[in-house]
Amino acid sequence: DPYCSWNDGCFQFETVEGVLKVTPTDSADLDLTIQALSGLIYGTHNPDDFCFRGWGSPSPDMQQVMGQMFPRMIPYLHEEF
């Protein structure tokens, strides 16, 4: 992330009893941009689009895992503009 250096690093994502757990780690199974991570968390993008967008190139198996951990959703903003 060129704007927020605290987003750079290796992190492990796992689901523990239905709750996302994120911990720092020394190794990674894949590289994703902050755009890919944001798209996953907000449920707005499929992992199979990441390579096309230049956001990373997860394997088909990893795409399936990410799709299960971060299902597509309609985003909802709590703020009024």
C-alpha positions as CSV (number, residue, x, y, z in Angstrom):
1,D,0.0,0.0,0.0
2,P,1.8,3.2,-1.1
3,Y,-0.3,5.3,1.3
4,C,-0.4,3.2,4.5
5,S,2.9,1.4,5.3
6,W,1.3,-0.5,8.1
7,N,-0.7,-2.5,5.4
8,D,2.6,-3.9,4.0
9,G,3.7,-7.2,5.4
10,C,2.8,-10.9,5.7
11,F,-0.4,-11.8,7.4
12,Q,-2.2,-15.0,8.0
13,F,-6.0,-15.1,7.6
14,E,-8.0,-17.8,9.2
15,T,-11.5,-18.4,10.3
16,V,-11.9,-19.5,13.9
17,E,-15.4,-20.5,14.9
18,G,-16.9,-18.2,12.3
19,V,-14.7,-15.2,13.2
20,L,-11.8,-13.8,11.0
21,K,-8.5,-14.0,12.7
22,V,-5.5,-12.0,11.2
23,T,-2.0,-12.5,12.6
24,P,1.4,-11.4,11.4
25,T,3.5,-14.2,9.9
26,D,7.0,-14.6,8.3
27,S,5.8,-16.3,5.1
28,A,3.0,-16.0,2.6
29,D,1.1,-18.3,0.3
30,L,0.4,-15.4,-2.1
31,D,0.8,-11.7,-2.7
32,L,-2.2,-9.4,-2.9
33,T,-2.5,-5.6,-3.3
34,I,-4.5,-3.5,-0.8
35,Q,-7.2,-3.2,-3.5
36,A,-7.6,-7.0,-3.6
37,L,-7.7,-7.2,0.2
38,S,-10.3,-4.4,0.3
39,G,-12.4,-6.1,-2.4
40,L,-12.4,-9.3,-0.4
41,I,-13.3,-7.8,2.9
42,Y,-16.1,-5.7,1.5
43,G,-17.3,-8.6,-0.6
44,T,-17.3,-6.6,-3.9
45,H,-14.8,-8.6,-6.0
46,N,-14.3,-12.2,-6.9
47,P,-10.7,-13.6,-6.3
48,D,-10.7,-14.9,-9.9
49,D,-10.7,-11.3,-11.1
50,F,-7.5,-10.3,-9.3
51,C,-5.1,-11.4,-12.0
52,F,-7.0,-9.5,-14.6
53,R,-7.0,-6.4,-12.5
54,G,-3.3,-6.7,-11.6
55,W,-4.1,-7.3,-7.9
56,G,-2.4,-10.6,-7.5
57,S,-2.5,-14.1,-9.0
58,P,-4.0,-16.6,-6.5
59,S,-4.2,-20.2,-7.6
60,P,-7.6,-21.7,-8.4
61,D,-7.5,-23.5,-5.0
62,M,-6.7,-20.3,-3.2
63,Q,-9.4,-18.5,-5.0
64,Q,-11.9,-21.1,-3.8
65,V,-10.7,-20.7,-0.2
66,M,-10.9,-16.9,-0.4
67,G,-14.3,-17.1,-1.9
68,Q,-15.5,-19.2,1.1
69,M,-13.9,-16.9,3.7
70,F,-15.1,-13.7,2.0
71,P,-18.4,-14.3,0.2
72,R,-19.7,-11.7,-2.2
73,M,-22.0,-9.2,-0.5
74,I,-23.7,-6.0,-1.3
75,P,-21.8,-3.3,0.6
76,Y,-23.6,-1.1,3.0
77,L,-22.4,2.2,4.3
78,H,-23.6,3.4,7.7
79,E,-22.6,7.0,7.0
80,E,-24.9,9.5,5.3
81,F,-23.5,11.9,2.7
